[in-house]
Amino acid sequence: MAGTALRGRLTWQAARVASLIRETASVCTIGLEPRDWAGHRAGQHLDVRLTAEDGYRAERSYSIASAPGEQLAITVERLEDGEVSPYLTEELQVGDELELRGPIGGYFVWEPGENSPLTLLAGGSGIVPLRSILRDRLRTGSDVPARLLYSSRTLPDVIYRDELGQQHDGVQVSYTLTRDQPPGWTGHTGRINADLLAEAAWPAAADPVAYVCGPTSFVETAAAGLVGLGYPPGRVKTERFGATGGP
Ligand SMILES: Cc1cc2nc3c(=O)[nH]c(=O)nc-3n(C[C@H](O)[C@H](O)[C@H](O)COP(=O)(O)OP(=O)(O)OC[C@H]3O[C@@H](n4cnc5c(N)ncnc54)[C@H](O)[C@@H]3O)c2cc1C
């Protein structure tokens, strides 16, 4: 049985593009209808494969943006010099087909039964799997308290801004804007550092579990900062999206 399930997850399949939602100038959420999807857990990702007419193929990983039980969706940020993300964010049309496989990953996963306070740290598009976790928390009626610190370059770059702006019991959202702040900005400014983490994350004494996601440099700084605050390394789950860029 396990072999069959594993083979299912690792087999490429076609998925219809069911919806496209523009989140920011450079970010798009793609709703997907795979032919055969056994469901996923919050925090997992999938792989997308594109094949050019000459047979050239490119594969990339994308975190799943939707909660378990919702229509499958990914949220992709366009990188100007990227190979795959400009196509996914600019050229893809509703009704097109993509190849995908998944769900993938068993480590950066949150289960609704868990009762540790959640410290969620996102850099740029690293918000995507954390959004799935927050939606799963809401859908399942979990009362686990959550604190999200989201680092973006500017306010217009904040993904899911309306959704995150809605009040949900037990969820505190704070932002830091690293490049530019609008007039009257009352949130944090600049890149994350020890002082900001001490203010925005649950204290280690609360026995929280942390999920940290974003560009590699963001994840490394944030995870080291949490360990510096006394988080046991095993309580800091990290997902690196790669690359050097940072919010
Ligand atoms: C587990 C996992 C989950 C991911 N989830 C998401 C997601 O939810 N949304 C999303 O938009 N991306 C996500 N990514 C990143 C994604 O897989 C691609 O790396 C990204 O879309 C760039 O692909 P590309 O072909 O456009 O760029 P490439 O042609 O691969 O790269 C172009 C240039 O951009 C740089 N670069 C590559 N990746 C990044 C990055 N993430 N940030 C900044 N610069 C980069 C490269 O060094 C290169 O200079 C995830 C990656 C992993 C490993």
The ligand as an SDF file (V2000), in Angstrom:
LIG
                    3D

 53 58  0  0  0  0  0  0  0  0999 V2000
   10.9130   23.3330   -1.3210 C   0  0  0  0  0  0  0  0  0  0  0  0
   10.8270   24.6000   -2.1630 C   0  0  0  0  0  0  0  0  0  0  0  0
    9.6390   25.3040   -2.1970 C   0  0  0  0  0  0  0  0  0  0  0  0
    9.5530   26.4770   -2.9640 C   0  0  0  0  0  0  0  0  0  0  0  0
    8.3670   27.1670   -2.9530 N   0  0  0  0  0  0  0  0  0  0  0  0
    8.2490   28.3100   -3.6750 C   0  0  0  0  0  0  0  0  0  0  0  0
    7.0370   29.0620   -3.6560 C   0  0  0  0  0  0  0  0  0  0  0  0
    6.0680   28.7230   -2.9450 O   0  0  0  0  0  0  0  0  0  0  0  0
    6.9600   30.1740   -4.4340 N   0  0  0  0  0  0  0  0  0  0  0  0
    8.0230   30.6020   -5.1980 C   0  0  0  0  0  0  0  0  0  0  0  0
    7.8910   31.6240   -5.8890 O   0  0  0  0  0  0  0  0  0  0  0  0
    9.1920   29.9160   -5.2260 N   0  0  0  0  0  0  0  0  0  0  0  0
    9.3250   28.7740   -4.5010 C   0  0  0  0  0  0  0  0  0  0  0  0
   10.5010   28.0660   -4.5380 N   0  0  0  0  0  0  0  0  0  0  0  0
   11.5650   28.5080   -5.4570 C   0  0  0  0  0  0  0  0  0  0  0  0
   11.3190   27.8830   -6.8480 C   0  0  0  0  0  0  0  0  0  0  0  0
   11.5610   26.4820   -6.7940 O   0  0  0  0  0  0  0  0  0  0  0  0
   12.2560   28.4440   -7.9330 C   0  0  0  0  0  0  0  0  0  0  0  0
   13.5760   28.3940   -7.4720 O   0  0  0  0  0  0  0  0  0  0  0  0
   11.9090   29.8720   -8.3040 C   0  0  0  0  0  0  0  0  0  0  0  0
   10.5700   29.9530   -8.8370 O   0  0  0  0  0  0  0  0  0  0  0  0
   12.9030   30.3920   -9.3690 C   0  0  0  0  0  0  0  0  0  0  0  0
   12.8220   29.5840  -10.5170 O   0  0  0  0  0  0  0  0  0  0  0  0
   13.1680   30.1980  -11.9430 P   0  0  0  0  0  0  0  0  0  0  0  0
   13.2650   29.0530  -12.9000 O   0  0  0  0  0  0  0  0  0  0  0  0
   12.2430   31.3140  -12.2790 O   0  0  0  0  0  0  0  0  0  0  0  0
   14.5890   30.8780  -11.7130 O   0  0  0  0  0  0  0  0  0  0  0  0
   16.0190   30.2270  -12.0750 P   0  0  0  0  0  0  0  0  0  0  0  0
   16.1780   30.2560  -13.5720 O   0  0  0  0  0  0  0  0  0  0  0  0
   16.1290   28.9190  -11.3790 O   0  0  0  0  0  0  0  0  0  0  0  0
   16.9660   31.2600  -11.3580 O   0  0  0  0  0  0  0  0  0  0  0  0
   17.1500   32.5690  -11.8940 C   0  0  0  0  0  0  0  0  0  0  0  0
   17.9900   33.3950  -10.9350 C   0  0  0  0  0  0  0  0  0  0  0  0
   17.2680   33.6060   -9.7140 O   0  0  0  0  0  0  0  0  0  0  0  0
   17.9810   33.0870   -8.6150 C   0  0  0  0  0  0  0  0  0  0  0  0
   16.9680   32.4340   -7.7710 N   0  0  0  0  0  0  0  0  0  0  0  0
   16.5130   31.1590   -7.8470 C   0  0  0  0  0  0  0  0  0  0  0  0
   15.5720   30.9180   -6.9160 N   0  0  0  0  0  0  0  0  0  0  0  0
   15.4110   32.0690   -6.2320 C   0  0  0  0  0  0  0  0  0  0  0  0
   14.5890   32.4660   -5.1320 C   0  0  0  0  0  0  0  0  0  0  0  0
   13.7350   31.6080   -4.5570 N   0  0  0  0  0  0  0  0  0  0  0  0
   14.6780   33.7540   -4.6810 N   0  0  0  0  0  0  0  0  0  0  0  0
   15.5300   34.6220   -5.2590 C   0  0  0  0  0  0  0  0  0  0  0  0
   16.3560   34.3050   -6.2880 N   0  0  0  0  0  0  0  0  0  0  0  0
   16.2900   33.0540   -6.7610 C   0  0  0  0  0  0  0  0  0  0  0  0
   18.9720   32.1350   -9.1620 C   0  0  0  0  0  0  0  0  0  0  0  0
   20.1370   32.0700   -8.3320 O   0  0  0  0  0  0  0  0  0  0  0  0
   19.2740   32.7450  -10.5160 C   0  0  0  0  0  0  0  0  0  0  0  0
   20.2380   33.7760  -10.4040 O   0  0  0  0  0  0  0  0  0  0  0  0
   10.6430   26.9230   -3.7350 C   0  0  0  0  0  0  0  0  0  0  0  0
   11.8360   26.1820   -3.7040 C   0  0  0  0  0  0  0  0  0  0  0  0
   11.9390   25.0550   -2.9310 C   0  0  0  0  0  0  0  0  0  0  0  0
   13.2370   24.2930   -2.9100 C   0  0  0  0  0  0  0  0  0  0  0  0
  1  2  1  0
  2  3  1  0
  2 52  2  0
  3  4  2  0
  4  5  1  0
  4 50  1  0
  5  6  2  0
  6  7  1  0
  6 13  1  0
  7  8  2  0
  7  9  1  0
  9 10  1  0
 10 11  2  0
 10 12  1  0
 12 13  2  0
 13 14  1  0
 14 15  1  0
 14 50  1  0
 15 16  1  0
 16 17  1  0
 16 18  1  0
 18 19  1  0
 18 20  1  0
 20 21  1  0
 20 22  1  0
 22 23  1  0
 23 24  1  0
 24 25  2  0
 24 26  1  0
 24 27  1  0
 27 28  1  0
 28 29  2  0
 28 30  1  0
 28 31  1  0
 31 32  1  0
 32 33  1  0
 33 34  1  0
 33 48  1  0
 34 35  1  0
 35 36  1  0
 35 46  1  0
 36 37  1  0
 36 45  1  0
 37 38  2  0
 38 39  1  0
 39 40  1  0
 39 45  2  0
 40 41  1  0
 40 42  2  0
 42 43  1  0
 43 44  2  0
 44 45  1  0
 46 47  1  0
 46 48  1  0
 48 49  1  0
 50 51  2  0
 51 52  1  0
 52 53  1  0
M  END
$$$$
